[in-house]
Every structure is written in C-alpha cells, then in structure tokens.
Amino acid sequence: MVRVLVTLFIIFPLSIFAQTKGKVEVIPQVLGANSIADCKEFEIGKIVFFYEPDYPNEFKNESNSGSVNVTVNIDINGNIVEIVKVNGDQIFFEIALKAAQKAKFSPTLCDGKTIAVSALITYNFIAQNSVEIYFFPENVKDFTDVKTDSPYYESISNLTDNYKISFGYSDNKFNENTILTRGDFAQFLRMTLDLLVKHAKESNKIPYQIGLLKPFNPQNITSVNSIKDLDKKEPFYRSVGILLQTYNIGLVNKDLNFQGKNPITKNEVIDLWTNIFGKEAVPVNFEKTRNGEQVFTRGEFALFLHESMQVLSYKVLP
C-alpha cells in the first residue's frame, strides 16, 4: 500500500467560548512527499471533522502558551488509525492527543484510487494575555454599548441573535461608530461564509454549484506565510488564514500586505462582496461612491451585512 506524507495548512476557527480564557489554533499542514511523483493526478484529502479543544481551565489565569505536534496515519477512508508521534509542550499533550484522535479526513486520491496517508496536526495553545482577542456575544444584550434607539440596533441584533456572525472587542463593546478595518472585514466575511456553507450542506446543496460564492485570489497566494505583514497575535489572523485556505480568498494588495488595522473603503467592500457573492448580494441602497476614500463604520457595515444576508440566506434554504 502506498503511504504518502501529506500535511494540510489550514487554520480553523476557534471555539467562541474559549475566548475568555485563551484560544487553541488547529493547523493540519501540507508538507509533501516524493511518493506524490508516482501519481499522475493527486487529490489531497481535506479535514471533514475536527475537534476543537478548549484552552484548559486550569491555565485561564496564567500565561501558559505552547504547541503540540501530533503525527498521525490515515487509512484509505480518511480515518485516523494510528498516532505515530506526539511532541511539543507536555502540559498540553493529553488535550491535543484526544483532539487529534477525533479528526476525520476525506480520502486522498492517487490517479482516482484512495490511498493511505500521513498527516501532521499542530495545536497552538495561546494564553489570553498574549494576544488581542475579539468578544463573541451570545445575544445583543451582551454588548454594553448597543442601545435600542440606535439606527443599527435591528441589524446588530439580527447578526448577533439570529445569524451568530457578530463580534466586538475585549471591552464587550460593538463600537458601531468606529471605522471598519480590513481585519474587522475579514472576520465578518469568514463568519458569514462559515455560516452560509454550513446551512448549504444541511440543505444538501453544494455552495459553488448553487452560485453561493466564488474564489477571489488575484495575487494567487497559497499560504498565510506569503502575507508579509500578518502577525499571529492579531485577532483576525486565523480568519485571514481560513479565508485563504478554505475559500481561496486572498485579501492582500499587490505587495502581498494585508494591512489589517487600516480602514477598508466602501468601494473596496462593494467590489469584494460583488466578486465573492455576486452583484445581487450587494444591498440596493449601497452604491460605490465617487470619493474612493469613503469608509464604513462598524454600524454601517452591520446594516450592509444584515441586508445582504437576507439575500444570501435564501440561497441555502432547503
């Protein structure tokens, strides 16, 4: 039986409940192997299920961060059949090992035939005080600054309570009058795509076949490592990685910079939304402006996203 060493570089979303004490970043990586040369056509399997371990409760008031690498063997059906090696920070060994054992891959194909492979799954345990974090509320009342008389209240409420694609900052504020940054946009976009794709699958629909979304990667980058100014400590880091590796959406300029803390203009948002979701997903009362420097506030974008979701959600109904 052919065994190919394969690693996938995909960054997965974290449990929102882990944000108050730390986070765990799950990264299956692609390394490649000489055996791939034996295949005329090679299709790497993808993770179809992974367990998200929470950052350990016993360390929530400490500054313990570390990584654990778990090397596994995967059978022709995508099931993990053997833990080959575990190394890294021993205090996180047991949690990482249990998480890795629950992972499930789609089959890897060599000239159309399923083959057994090996993979490396990295678990990065990051203490809360070592990174900036977002706040993910259960409902709109959890935001301390969102008032019922706000012109954006209905939109923020629906995004938070019904769609679960809303977030704020560590001070538990939504900050509706704050300028939307490129990092904020990436976070909103990733959460939106995750939700829509989940609902499409529940309705037995294939997202790309129903025209739900299209890849958008004009710079043809393949790894977050190609993005020159992306810092792992930024709260939007994992979303930028998910957009790239899961949806083939690369939000970088021609110099391969993301500029996550910079404002994103209205025209940029409309262009990106049109390229990814289609013109029909852009709300009719939002048009490109002659002033290309005009920006969104977070409240204005909440209104934009809420109206767009009414169109996009219709596509994934059963």
N, C-alpha and C positions, 0 to 999 in steps of 0.2 A: 504494500500500500504506500502510495506517495504521501509524504508529510512535508508540507510547506510551512516555513516560518512566516507568519503574517502578523503585522501589527497595524491597528487602525488608529489614526489620530483624530479622534472625535471627542469634543468636550460636551458633556451632558449637563442638563440643568440640575440644580441642587434642590433638595427639599426646602420648601419655604419655611418650614418650622425650625430648620437648623440655623436660620439666620440670626437668632437671638443669642446664640452661644458659640458660633463658629460655622464653618462650612466644610463640605467634603467635595472635592473635584474628582470626577471619574474620567480617566483618559485611557481608552484602549488605543494602542498605537500601531501604525504600519511600519515595519522595518524592511520587508522584502527578503528574498532568498534566491539562491542560484537555481533552485528547482523550478522556479517560475518560468525559466527559459525553456523548459520541456513542454510548455503549454503554448499552443498557437493562439488560443483565446483563453484569457484568465479573468474570472469574475470573483472578486473578493467578497466574502460574506460580510454581513453587517450585524451589529447587535440589534436584536429584536426585543430583548428584555434585559434589563439590568436592575439590580437592587441598589437603591440609594441609601447608604448608611448615614445615620445622623452623626454629627460631631459629638463625641462622648460627653455625657452629662457631668462626669466626674472632673472634666477639664474645663468646664464652662467659665470658671472664674480664674483660670490660669492662662499662660501664654504658650501652651504646648502646640507646636506645629510640626509636621513631618510628613513623609511619604512612605508608601509601601508598594513595592512592585510584585505582582503575582503573575507568574508564568504558567499558562495552562495549555493542555492539549484538548483539541476539539474534534469530535467524530464527524462522520460524513453528514450527519443530520443537524449539526450545529450545536450539539450538546457538549458541555464540558465533562470530560471523562477522567481527567487527571490533573491534579495540582503538581506541577513539576518543581517549582521553586518559589519561595517567598523571601524577600529581603527588604530591608529598609528599617524604619523606626519600630522597634519591638513593641512599644506600648500600644501601637495600632494594629499589630499583626492579626489578632483574633477577629477584629471587626472587618478588616479587609478580606481575610480569608473566607469568612462566612458570606460576605457580599459577592465575592468572585464565584463561589460555588453556585450561586443562584442565577448567574448570567446565562443568556441563551443567544446563539448566533444563527443567522440564516446560513444555509450551506454555501461553501466555497466551490466554485466550478472550474475545472480544468478541461477545456475542449468539450464542455457540456456535461461532464461527469463530476459527480460530487467527490470531494477528496477531504481527507483529514488534514487539519492544520494545527499550528500552534499560535498562541497569542500572548501578548503581554498587556496586563491591565494595571494601570497606575492609579493609586488612590492618594490624593493630596489632602491632608488634614490641615486646615488653616484656622488658627485661633481668631476669634472675633477682633481682638485689638490689633491684629497685624495687617488688616485690610479695611478699606472703606466698604460699607455694606449698604444695601437697599433695605427698605422696610416693606414687607408684603402683608397688607391687612386682610383680615377675614371679611370685613364689611366696611362700608364707607364711614361708619361711626368711629372706626379705629383711627381715622385721620383726625388730628387735633385742630386742623385749620380749615376743614371743608364745611362751610356753612350752608344751610338750606336755602338761603337767599342768594347764593352765588349763581351767576348765569351759567356756570358749568356744573352745577350740582347734579343735575339729572344724568349728564354724561359720565361724570366721575363715579356716581352711584352705580350706574349700569355696568361700567367697565369693572368695578370692584366687586359688586354683589353677584351679578349675573354671569359675566364673562371671566372673572378672575384674571384679568390681564392689566391690573393696575398696581402701581408701586409708588412708594415715597422714599423718604430718607430716614436716617437713623434717629432723627428727632420726631418721627411719627407724623411728619407733615407732607402733604402732597405738593405744596408750593405752586399753586395754579398760576401765579403771576411771574414765576421765574422763567427765564428763557429756556426753551427746549434745546438740549445739547445733542451732539451726534451720539454720545454714549446713551443718553436717555432714549433717543430714537431707536437705536439698536436693541435696547432692552424691550421696548414696547413691540417692535417688529418681531423679535424672537418669540415672545409670549403669545402674540397673535397667531403666528404660524403654527406653533406647537398646538394651540387650541383648535385651530381650523383643521389641521391634519388629523388630530385625534378624532374629531367629530366625523371627518370624511371616512376614516377607517371604520368607525362604529356604524356608518351607513353603507358599508361595503362599497365605497367609492374610492377610486384611485385619484389622488389630488391633481396630478399632472394631466390625466386624461379628461377630467371634467373642467379643465382650464382654471383651476383654483389659483395656481401660482406658476411662475416661470423663473428659472435661474437668472441671476443677474450678476455677472462677474467679469466686467470689461477688462480688468487687469490680469485675468486668468491666474490668480494666486491659488495655491493649493494647501497652504498651511498658515496658521496664525503666526508662525515664526517668520513669515515673509513680511509681516506688518512691522515697520521699523519702530513706531512709537507706541506700541501696545504694551502696557505694563500689567503683569498678572495681579497686581494689587488693586487695579481699578475694578469697581463693581460691575462694569459692563464687559469685562474681559471674556467671561465664559459665553455670554450671548453673542459676541462677535465671532467666537470660535464655532458655536453651534450654527449660526447663520451660514458660515463658510462651509463647514464640513458636512452638515446635514442637508442644507438647502442650496448650496453653491451660490451664495450671495456674498459678494465681497465689497464691503463698504470702505474702500480706500481710494485715495486720489492717485494720479499718475506717478507720484513719487513714492507710492506704497505707504503713505501715512494715513492713519485713521482720524486723528485729531478729535478724540472722544470728548474732550472738555470744551471744544469750540461750539458755538451756536450752529444749528442747521437751518438753512433758509426755507421759506415756504416753497419756493420754486424747486429746491432740491427734494423736499418731501414729496411734492406732487409728481415730480419726474420719477423718483424711486418707486412710489406707490403704483404709478402707471406701468412702469416696466415689470414690476413683480406681480401685481394683481390685475392689471388691465384698467383701461380708462373708466370703465363703468364703476370701479370701486372708489373712484375719487368723488366725494360728495359734490353735488352740483353747485353749492354755494361757495366752493373753494376753487379759485382760479389762480393761475400764475400771474404774478404782478410785474409791472414794468420795472419796478425797483427790485432788482435781483437780490438786494441785501436784506429785504424784509424778512423777519423771523417769526416763529411761532412762540407763544408762551405755552407752558405745560397745560394750562386750562384750555387754550385754543386747540391744541393738538388732541386733548381728550374729546372735545366736540367733534373734531375731524374723524378720529378713530371710531367713536361711537356711531356716527352716521355711516361710516364705511362698513362697520361690522353688520349693520342691518342688511347690506347687500351681500357681503361675503358669507354670512351665516346661512343665507337662503341656499347657497350653492351646495352646502354639505348636509342639507336636510335629507332624511330617508326618502 
